[in-house]
Amino acid sequence: MYKIKVSKDKFAHTFGGAGFHNNDATMYHIIEKEHFEQYICKCYREVSPGFMRTFAGFSDWTKEAMDEFAEYYEKMQKWTDTPMYLTPGMGKKHFSDEEILQYCADVAERLAYLYHEKNVKHIRYYCFSNELSCVMWGELLQNLPLFKKYHEGFYAEFQKRNLPIGLLATDASEYHHWSTVDWAIENMASISEDFCVHIYEREHDIYNTEFYDFFAEKCKEIVDKSIRCFGKRVILGEIGIQKNAGQITFNKGIVVDTNRYFEDKREEAYCGLMLTEMAFSAINSGVFALAYWSYVDHPDPYSCAYSSGEDEYAKKWGEAERFFSTTADSKYNKWGFLKWDDENKDYGPRAHYWCIALLTKFFKRNSKVLDIEIPDNMIRACGILNRDNSVTIGIVNRNKQETEITLHTDLFQKDVRVYEYDPGNVPYHPFGDMQDFTTVMNKETVTYLLKPESVTYFTTDYITKEQRIFADNVIVSDGFISWDEVEDRNHCYYRVYTSDDADFAPVQENQIASTVGTTLQTNAAKKYVTVISVDKSGNM
């Protein structure tokens, strides 16, 4: 039995939240209503990310495209109260100071429209380019002064328009490019609110047990440099893992950018453990916030910064469509926690979603990181204390056998809900609903048997619900089910059940959908329909 001691840290750092890079923000206008309401939006609200990054903030963003972005935001980040980090992707190259200043003014004008007129108040950060790209990937790695010049222009234009949006530097990817932050610390501290880097882990595979300590050292090094620069913080703008260095393949005119681990179901499931370790290692090392690449697949075929051609569709949507063009031929990007398979109508989560969903949901932003003492280096843990004094403790067990632990803490103030992720027995759900929990009694010492190679969360971050809330005025007509919106401030989404039996019990076997909408197209011929509200704590 291993004793794990959890306590408050007198000088605990603040955690700003975990989330995703959301490509769906730019693709919102082509997403079908059912796809959005039953998967993209429903799952997002259920896990309620604390941080989000997306390609946005273009210099030639049209009003129509910005209005649709604002509509997407209303249903997603505003609903979940999630701060956003925007970048226009590949950036533009200009050849005079006047062109640069005009570009910065054009971006600022559009962000001001969103912020002040469309009330998109969750825009928190902005960066000129994705991974120091400028037309070509990483081109600014050799020209950091040009990157600085753009940010100086943004800083001035944001000030003019009263935009409380912080600038991030440098957004560089790969460990050997993290040194660009050293340059930013020396040359851009006065205009950079915080620092940001990316990493796709290739040096260690998903079964490597030395990775956790390795990554902690990498994060500690850059956090220490940043905190000495006027207390600035470090954000991991994209994190992911790759099976090999060349995940992008080119064959017969087809560009394929996928996570090769997804080709094997066991490896896909096991990804959750390593991604959780990345997050725990980063959080324990002082990283402020992080975003996984990516929340949703691209449809196929699609484009992700591989096409620079213009067409009528691109002219309508502005810069965005030069990176997300439905007319680009044979481009596949399949990195999402949620799939996008129009052919098979499969939009549900991949296996590792049920692992990362727990971290994203329960490691809330504006929390304090707890101090945890662990006697076994095959057990990795991280914990946070929320402002309401609720607590979440996550544990990765890398041992290949069941491992008994005792949690020692005086921070639990009520019974503890326990959620598990076992990659050998993934809690798949046809509608992407999160797994059920068990409950253990509130005690200063909690004994628990961890499953082999698993992730377990212990949390008091929940509310209880005394009785189920059923939607009223459920109507079935012409292949549609509709109902009245539930008036409950803790409501999250609906589960819909059907049966031929008037007294049926609503269980997974007769569930036909989960959705944030109040209408559902269905072929179900059952006589009776029940619609039940699920709240933000997962209570039904």
C-alpha positions as CSV (number, residue, x, y, z in Angstrom):
1,M,0.0,0.0,0.0
2,Y,1.3,3.4,-0.9
3,K,0.6,6.5,1.1
4,I,-0.1,9.7,-0.9
5,K,-0.2,12.9,1.2
6,V,-2.1,15.9,-0.2
7,S,-2.0,19.3,1.3
8,K,-2.1,23.0,0.5
9,D,1.0,24.7,-0.7
10,K,1.6,28.0,1.1
11,F,2.8,29.6,-2.1
12,A,0.8,27.6,-4.6
13,H,0.7,28.7,-8.2
14,T,-2.6,29.3,-10.0
15,F,-3.7,27.0,-12.8
16,G,-5.4,28.6,-15.7
17,G,-7.1,25.6,-17.2
18,A,-6.8,22.8,-19.7
19,G,-8.6,22.6,-23.1
20,F,-8.2,22.1,-26.8
21,H,-7.3,23.7,-30.0
22,N,-10.8,24.1,-31.6
23,N,-10.6,24.0,-35.4
24,D,-14.4,23.7,-35.4
25,A,-14.6,27.4,-34.6
26,T,-13.5,28.2,-38.1
27,M,-15.5,25.3,-39.7
28,Y,-18.8,26.2,-37.8
29,H,-20.5,27.3,-41.0
30,I,-20.2,23.9,-42.6
31,I,-21.2,21.8,-39.6
32,E,-24.6,20.2,-39.7
33,K,-27.0,21.1,-36.9
34,E,-27.3,17.6,-35.5
35,H,-23.5,17.1,-35.6
36,F,-22.9,20.3,-33.7
37,E,-25.7,19.9,-31.1
38,Q,-25.3,16.2,-30.4
39,Y,-21.5,15.9,-30.4
40,I,-19.3,19.1,-30.8
41,C,-21.3,21.4,-28.5
42,K,-22.7,18.7,-26.2
43,C,-19.3,17.2,-25.4
44,Y,-17.7,20.6,-25.0
45,R,-20.3,21.7,-22.5
46,E,-20.0,18.5,-20.6
47,V,-16.3,18.7,-20.1
48,S,-16.3,22.6,-19.9
49,P,-12.7,23.4,-20.8
50,G,-10.8,26.1,-18.9
51,F,-8.7,27.2,-22.0
52,M,-9.2,27.2,-25.7
53,R,-7.0,28.0,-28.8
54,T,-8.1,28.5,-32.4
55,F,-7.2,30.0,-35.7
56,A,-8.9,33.3,-35.8
57,G,-8.3,37.0,-35.8
58,F,-7.6,37.4,-39.5
59,S,-6.8,40.8,-41.2
60,D,-9.4,40.3,-43.9
61,W,-12.1,38.5,-41.8
62,T,-15.4,39.3,-43.4
63,K,-18.3,40.6,-41.3
64,E,-20.3,37.5,-42.2
65,A,-17.5,35.2,-41.0
66,M,-17.0,37.2,-37.8
67,D,-20.8,37.1,-37.0
68,E,-20.7,33.3,-37.4
69,F,-17.6,33.1,-35.1
70,A,-19.6,35.1,-32.6
71,E,-22.6,32.8,-32.9
72,Y,-20.2,29.8,-32.4
73,Y,-18.7,31.5,-29.3
74,E,-22.1,32.1,-27.8
75,K,-22.9,28.4,-27.8
76,M,-19.4,27.2,-26.8
77,Q,-16.9,29.4,-25.0
78,K,-19.3,31.9,-23.6
79,W,-21.5,29.1,-22.2
80,T,-18.5,27.3,-20.6
81,D,-16.8,30.6,-19.6
82,T,-13.6,29.6,-21.4
83,P,-10.9,32.1,-22.3
84,M,-9.7,32.0,-25.9
85,Y,-6.3,32.3,-27.5
86,L,-6.4,33.4,-31.1
87,T,-3.8,33.2,-33.9
88,P,-4.3,33.6,-37.6
89,G,-2.3,30.5,-38.4
90,M,0.4,31.0,-41.0
91,G,0.6,34.7,-40.9
92,K,1.2,37.1,-43.8
93,K,4.5,38.4,-45.1
94,H,4.8,42.2,-45.8
95,F,7.6,44.2,-47.3
96,S,7.3,47.6,-45.7
97,D,6.6,49.1,-42.3
98,E,3.5,50.7,-43.6
99,E,2.1,47.4,-44.8
100,I,2.8,45.8,-41.4
101,L,1.1,48.6,-39.5
102,Q,-1.9,48.5,-41.8
103,Y,-2.1,44.7,-41.2
104,C,-2.0,45.2,-37.4
105,A,-4.7,47.9,-37.6
106,D,-6.9,45.6,-39.8
107,V,-6.6,42.8,-37.2
108,A,-7.3,45.1,-34.3
109,E,-10.3,46.6,-36.0
110,R,-11.9,43.2,-36.5
111,L,-11.1,42.1,-32.9
112,A,-12.6,45.3,-31.7
113,Y,-15.8,44.6,-33.6
114,L,-16.0,41.1,-32.0
115,Y,-15.1,42.3,-28.5
116,H,-17.1,45.6,-28.3
117,E,-20.0,45.1,-30.8
118,K,-20.5,41.3,-30.7
119,N,-19.7,41.0,-27.0
120,V,-17.1,38.3,-27.5
121,K,-15.5,39.0,-24.2
122,H,-13.5,35.8,-23.8
123,I,-10.7,36.7,-26.2
124,R,-7.8,36.6,-23.8
125,Y,-4.6,36.2,-25.9
126,Y,-3.4,36.8,-29.4
127,C,-0.3,35.9,-31.4
128,F,0.8,36.9,-34.9
129,S,1.4,33.4,-36.2
130,N,1.1,29.7,-35.5
131,E,4.5,28.3,-34.5
132,L,6.4,31.3,-35.9
133,S,5.1,30.6,-39.4
134,C,4.9,33.3,-42.1
135,V,3.5,31.7,-45.3
136,M,5.9,28.8,-44.6
137,W,6.0,26.9,-41.3
138,G,8.6,28.3,-38.8
139,E,9.9,30.9,-41.2
140,L,10.2,33.5,-38.4
141,L,12.5,31.2,-36.4
142,Q,15.2,32.9,-38.5
143,N,13.7,36.4,-38.2
144,L,12.5,37.0,-34.6
145,P,12.9,40.8,-35.0
146,L,10.2,40.7,-37.7
147,F,7.9,38.8,-35.3
148,K,8.6,41.5,-32.7
149,K,7.7,44.2,-35.2
150,Y,4.3,42.7,-35.8
151,H,3.6,42.4,-32.1
152,E,4.7,46.0,-31.5
153,G,2.1,47.0,-34.1
154,F,-0.6,44.9,-32.4
155,Y,0.2,46.3,-29.0
156,A,-0.2,49.8,-30.2
157,E,-3.4,49.1,-32.1
158,F,-5.0,47.1,-29.2
159,Q,-4.3,50.0,-26.9
160,K,-6.0,52.5,-29.2
161,R,-9.1,50.3,-29.3
162,N,-9.2,49.5,-25.6
163,L,-8.8,45.8,-26.2
164,P,-7.7,43.9,-23.1
165,I,-6.1,41.2,-25.1
166,G,-2.6,40.0,-24.1
167,L,0.1,39.1,-26.6
168,L,1.9,35.8,-26.5
169,A,5.4,35.0,-27.6
170,T,6.7,33.0,-29.3
171,D,4.3,30.0,-30.0
172,A,7.4,28.0,-31.2
173,S,7.1,24.3,-31.5
174,E,9.6,21.5,-30.6
175,Y,11.9,21.5,-27.6
176,H,14.9,22.9,-29.5
177,H,12.8,26.0,-30.5
178,W,11.7,26.8,-27.0
179,S,14.9,28.8,-26.8
180,T,13.1,31.5,-28.8
181,V,11.4,32.4,-25.5
182,D,14.8,33.4,-24.2
183,W,15.0,35.9,-27.1
184,A,11.5,37.1,-26.3
185,I,12.3,37.6,-22.6
186,E,15.3,39.8,-23.6
187,N,13.5,41.7,-26.4
188,M,9.7,41.6,-26.0
189,A,9.0,41.5,-22.3
190,S,7.3,44.9,-22.3
191,I,4.7,43.9,-24.9
192,S,4.3,40.2,-24.1
193,E,1.8,39.4,-21.4
194,D,2.9,35.7,-21.2
195,F,4.9,33.2,-23.1
196,C,3.7,30.2,-25.1
197,V,5.3,27.1,-26.7
198,H,4.1,23.9,-28.3
199,I,5.3,20.3,-28.2
200,Y,4.5,17.0,-30.0
201,E,6.3,14.3,-28.0
202,R,8.3,12.0,-30.3
203,E,11.3,11.2,-28.1
204,H,9.3,8.8,-25.9
205,D,6.6,6.4,-26.9
206,I,3.3,6.0,-25.0
207,Y,4.6,3.1,-22.9
208,N,7.8,4.9,-21.7
209,T,7.8,5.4,-18.0
210,E,10.7,7.9,-18.0
211,F,8.8,10.5,-19.9
212,Y,7.1,12.1,-16.9
213,D,10.3,13.2,-15.2
214,F,11.9,14.2,-18.6
215,F,8.9,16.5,-19.4
216,A,8.8,18.0,-15.9
217,E,12.4,19.1,-16.3
218,K,11.7,20.7,-19.7
219,C,8.7,22.6,-18.3
220,K,10.5,23.7,-15.1
221,E,13.3,25.2,-17.1
222,I,11.1,27.4,-19.2
223,V,8.7,28.3,-16.3
224,D,11.7,29.4,-14.2
225,K,12.9,31.7,-17.0
226,S,9.5,33.1,-17.5
227,I,8.6,33.7,-13.9
228,R,11.8,35.7,-13.5
229,C,10.7,38.0,-16.3
230,F,8.3,40.1,-14.2
231,G,6.2,37.1,-13.2
232,K,5.1,36.1,-16.7
233,R,3.5,32.7,-17.2
234,V,4.0,29.8,-19.6
235,I,1.2,28.4,-21.7
236,L,1.4,25.2,-23.8
237,G,-0.6,26.3,-26.8
238,E,-0.6,22.9,-28.4
239,I,0.4,19.5,-26.9
240,G,0.2,16.1,-28.5
241,I,2.1,12.9,-29.0
242,Q,3.3,11.2,-32.2
243,K,4.3,7.7,-33.0
244,N,7.2,8.9,-35.2
245,A,8.7,12.1,-36.4
246,G,7.0,12.1,-39.8
247,Q,3.3,12.0,-39.1
248,I,2.5,13.9,-42.3
249,T,2.6,11.7,-45.4
250,F,2.4,12.7,-49.0
251,N,1.3,10.0,-51.5
252,K,-0.3,10.3,-54.9
253,G,-1.5,13.9,-54.4
254,I,-2.8,13.1,-50.9
255,V,-1.6,14.9,-47.8
256,V,-2.4,12.9,-44.6
257,D,-1.7,14.4,-41.2
258,T,-2.9,12.0,-38.5
259,N,-1.9,10.6,-35.1
260,R,-0.4,7.2,-36.0
261,Y,-1.3,5.8,-32.6
262,F,-5.0,6.0,-33.7
263,E,-4.3,3.2,-36.2
264,D,-4.3,0.7,-33.3
265,K,-7.3,0.6,-30.9
266,R,-5.1,-0.3,-27.9
267,E,-2.6,2.4,-28.6
268,E,-5.4,4.9,-29.2
269,A,-6.8,4.1,-25.8
270,Y,-3.3,4.2,-24.2
271,C,-2.7,7.7,-25.5
272,G,-4.8,9.0,-22.7
273,L,-2.2,7.9,-20.1
274,M,0.7,9.8,-21.7
275,L,-1.4,12.9,-22.4
276,T,-2.5,13.0,-18.8
277,E,1.1,12.6,-17.7
278,M,2.0,15.5,-19.9
279,A,-0.6,17.7,-18.3
280,F,0.2,16.6,-14.7
281,S,3.9,17.1,-15.3
282,A,3.3,20.5,-16.8
283,I,0.9,21.7,-14.1
284,N,3.1,20.4,-11.2
285,S,6.0,22.3,-12.9
286,G,4.2,25.6,-12.9
287,V,2.7,25.8,-16.5
288,F,-0.3,28.1,-16.4
289,A,-2.6,26.6,-19.1
290,L,-2.5,24.1,-21.9
291,A,-4.4,23.0,-25.0
292,Y,-4.5,19.6,-26.7
293,W,-4.4,19.3,-30.4
294,S,-7.1,18.9,-31.4
295,Y,-10.8,18.8,-30.3
296,V,-12.4,17.7,-33.5
297,D,-11.1,16.1,-36.7
298,H,-11.3,17.9,-40.0
299,P,-13.9,16.5,-42.4
300,D,-12.4,14.6,-45.3
301,P,-11.0,15.8,-47.6
302,Y,-10.1,19.1,-46.0
303,S,-7.1,21.4,-45.5
304,C,-4.9,22.4,-42.6
305,A,-2.4,25.0,-43.8
306,Y,-1.4,23.0,-46.8
307,S,-3.1,25.1,-49.5
308,S,-2.5,28.7,-50.2
309,G,-4.7,29.1,-53.3
310,E,-7.6,31.5,-53.5
311,D,-11.1,30.8,-54.8
312,E,-14.5,32.3,-54.5
313,Y,-15.2,30.5,-51.3
314,A,-12.0,31.8,-49.8
315,K,-12.9,35.3,-50.8
316,K,-16.2,35.0,-49.0
317,W,-14.6,33.9,-45.7
318,G,-11.4,35.8,-45.8
319,E,-8.0,34.5,-44.7
320,A,-9.6,31.7,-42.7
321,E,-10.4,29.8,-45.9
322,R,-6.9,29.9,-47.2
323,F,-6.2,27.4,-44.3
324,F,-9.5,25.7,-44.3
325,S,-10.7,25.4,-47.9
326,T,-13.4,22.9,-48.8
327,T,-12.2,23.1,-52.4
328,A,-8.7,22.0,-51.6
329,D,-8.1,18.4,-52.9
330,S,-7.3,15.4,-50.7
331,K,-6.2,16.9,-47.4
332,Y,-6.8,14.8,-44.3
333,N,-6.3,15.9,-40.7
334,K,-7.4,13.4,-38.1
335,W,-6.1,14.3,-34.7
336,G,-9.4,15.0,-33.0
337,F,-10.7,13.7,-29.7
338,L,-14.0,13.7,-31.6
339,K,-14.1,12.0,-35.0
340,W,-15.6,13.6,-38.2
341,D,-16.6,10.8,-40.5
342,D,-19.4,11.9,-42.8
343,E,-19.4,8.7,-44.8
344,N,-20.3,6.6,-41.7
345,K,-22.0,9.4,-39.8
346,D,-19.5,8.8,-37.0
347,Y,-18.9,11.9,-34.9
348,G,-18.3,10.3,-31.6
349,P,-15.2,10.4,-29.4
350,R,-12.0,8.4,-29.8
351,A,-11.0,6.2,-26.8
352,H,-8.7,8.6,-25.1
353,Y,-11.4,11.2,-24.9
354,W,-12.8,9.5,-21.9
355,C,-9.5,10.0,-20.1
356,I,-8.8,13.6,-21.1
357,A,-12.4,14.6,-20.6
358,L,-12.0,14.0,-16.9
359,L,-8.9,16.2,-16.6
360,T,-10.5,19.0,-18.7
361,K,-13.7,18.9,-16.7
362,F,-12.2,18.7,-13.2
363,F,-9.0,20.6,-13.4
364,K,-10.7,24.0,-13.5
365,R,-9.1,27.3,-14.2
366,N,-8.4,29.8,-11.4
367,S,-7.6,26.9,-9.1
368,K,-4.6,26.5,-6.8
369,V,-2.2,23.6,-7.4
370,L,-1.8,21.3,-4.4
371,D,1.3,19.8,-2.9
372,I,1.4,16.0,-3.2
373,E,3.9,13.5,-1.7
374,I,4.2,10.2,-3.6
375,P,6.5,7.3,-2.5
376,D,6.4,5.4,-5.8
377,N,7.8,6.8,-9.1
378,M,5.3,4.6,-11.1
379,I,2.5,6.7,-9.6
380,R,2.1,10.3,-10.9
381,A,-0.4,12.6,-9.2
382,C,-1.7,16.2,-9.5
383,G,-4.3,18.0,-7.5
384,I,-6.1,21.4,-7.5
385,L,-8.1,23.4,-5.0
386,N,-11.0,25.4,-6.3
387,R,-12.2,28.8,-5.0
388,D,-15.2,27.1,-3.5
389,N,-12.8,24.7,-1.6
390,S,-13.8,21.7,-3.7
391,V,-10.8,19.5,-4.5
392,T,-9.8,17.2,-7.4
393,I,-6.9,14.8,-7.3
394,G,-5.8,12.8,-10.3
395,I,-3.6,9.8,-10.2
396,V,-1.9,7.9,-13.1
397,N,-0.9,4.4,-12.1
398,R,1.9,3.1,-14.4
399,N,2.2,-0.1,-12.5
400,K,1.2,-3.2,-14.4
401,Q,-0.7,-4.6,-11.5
402,E,-3.4,-3.3,-9.2
403,T,-2.0,-0.8,-6.7
404,E,-3.5,0.0,-3.3
405,I,-3.1,3.6,-2.2
406,T,-4.3,5.7,0.7
407,L,-5.0,9.3,0.2
408,H,-4.2,11.4,3.3
409,T,-5.7,14.9,3.3
410,D,-8.0,17.1,5.3
411,L,-9.2,18.9,2.2
412,F,-12.2,16.7,1.5
413,Q,-15.3,18.4,2.9
414,K,-17.9,15.9,1.6
415,D,-18.1,12.5,0.1
416,V,-15.7,11.9,-2.8
417,R,-16.8,10.9,-6.3
418,V,-14.3,8.6,-8.1
419,Y,-14.0,8.4,-11.9
420,E,-11.8,5.8,-13.6
421,Y,-10.2,5.4,-17.0
422,D,-8.8,2.0,-17.9
423,P,-7.4,1.8,-21.4
424,G,-8.0,-1.9,-21.4
425,N,-11.7,-1.4,-20.8
426,V,-12.6,2.0,-22.3
427,P,-16.0,3.3,-21.1
428,Y,-17.3,3.8,-24.6
429,H,-20.7,5.5,-24.9
430,P,-22.6,5.7,-28.2
431,F,-23.4,9.4,-27.6
432,G,-20.2,10.4,-26.0
433,D,-21.6,10.7,-22.4
434,M,-18.9,10.7,-19.7
435,Q,-18.5,7.6,-17.6
436,D,-20.3,7.0,-14.3
437,F,-18.7,7.5,-10.9
438,T,-18.6,5.7,-7.7
439,T,-18.7,7.4,-4.3
440,V,-16.5,6.9,-1.3
441,M,-17.2,8.3,2.2
442,N,-15.6,11.5,3.3
443,K,-12.6,10.6,5.5
444,E,-9.2,12.1,6.0
445,T,-7.8,8.8,4.8
446,V,-9.3,7.3,1.7
447,T,-8.1,3.8,0.7
448,Y,-8.5,2.8,-3.0
449,L,-7.3,0.0,-5.3
450,L,-6.0,1.6,-8.5
451,K,-6.4,-0.5,-11.7
452,P,-3.3,-1.4,-13.6
453,E,-2.1,1.2,-16.0
454,S,-5.0,3.5,-15.4
455,V,-6.0,7.1,-14.5
456,T,-8.3,7.8,-11.5
457,Y,-9.8,11.0,-10.3
458,F,-11.1,11.8,-6.8
459,T,-13.2,14.9,-6.6
460,T,-15.6,16.9,-4.4
461,D,-16.2,19.3,-7.3
462,Y,-19.9,18.5,-7.8
463,I,-23.4,19.4,-6.7
464,T,-26.1,16.9,-5.9
465,K,-29.6,16.8,-7.4
466,E,-32.5,15.6,-5.4
467,Q,-34.7,14.5,-8.2
468,R,-34.6,14.2,-12.0
469,I,-35.8,17.1,-14.2
470,F,-37.9,16.0,-17.1
471,A,-38.4,18.2,-20.1
472,D,-42.1,19.2,-20.6
473,N,-44.2,19.3,-23.7
474,V,-42.5,16.5,-25.5
475,I,-44.0,16.2,-29.0
476,V,-43.3,13.6,-31.7
477,S,-44.3,14.7,-35.2
478,D,-43.1,14.0,-38.8
479,G,-39.9,12.3,-37.8
480,F,-39.0,14.9,-35.2
481,I,-39.1,15.1,-31.4
482,S,-39.3,18.5,-29.7
483,W,-39.6,19.6,-26.1
484,D,-39.5,22.7,-24.0
485,E,-36.2,24.1,-22.7
486,V,-35.5,23.2,-19.1
487,E,-35.2,26.1,-16.8
488,D,-32.4,25.0,-14.5
489,R,-29.2,27.1,-14.0
490,N,-27.2,23.9,-13.6
491,H,-28.6,22.2,-16.8
492,C,-25.9,21.0,-19.3
493,Y,-27.6,18.8,-21.9
494,Y,-30.5,16.4,-22.6
495,R,-30.6,12.6,-22.8
496,V,-33.5,11.3,-25.0
497,Y,-35.0,7.8,-24.4
498,T,-37.8,5.9,-26.3
499,S,-39.8,2.8,-25.7
500,D,-43.0,1.0,-26.5
501,D,-43.6,0.6,-22.7
502,A,-45.2,3.6,-21.0
503,D,-43.5,2.8,-17.7
504,F,-40.0,2.1,-19.1
505,A,-36.9,2.9,-17.2
506,P,-34.5,5.4,-19.0
507,V,-31.3,3.4,-19.4
508,Q,-28.5,3.4,-22.0
509,E,-30.2,0.5,-23.9
510,N,-33.1,2.7,-24.9
511,Q,-31.3,6.0,-25.2
512,I,-31.4,7.4,-28.7
513,A,-29.4,10.7,-28.3
514,S,-27.7,13.3,-26.1
515,T,-28.0,16.8,-27.3
516,V,-27.9,20.5,-26.3
517,G,-30.8,21.2,-28.7
518,T,-34.6,21.0,-28.0
519,T,-35.4,19.2,-31.3
520,L,-34.2,15.8,-32.6
521,Q,-34.7,14.2,-36.0
522,T,-35.3,10.5,-35.5
523,N,-36.4,7.3,-37.2
524,A,-37.4,5.8,-33.9
525,A,-40.9,4.3,-34.1
526,K,-41.4,3.9,-30.4
527,K,-44.6,5.2,-28.8
528,Y,-43.1,6.8,-25.7
529,V,-40.4,9.4,-25.4
530,T,-38.7,10.7,-22.2
531,V,-36.3,13.7,-22.2
532,I,-34.2,14.2,-19.1
533,S,-31.9,17.0,-18.1
534,V,-28.3,16.2,-17.2
535,D,-26.7,18.9,-15.0
536,K,-23.1,20.2,-15.0
537,S,-22.1,17.7,-12.4
538,G,-23.3,14.8,-14.5
539,N,-26.4,14.2,-12.4
540,M,-29.5,12.9,-14.3
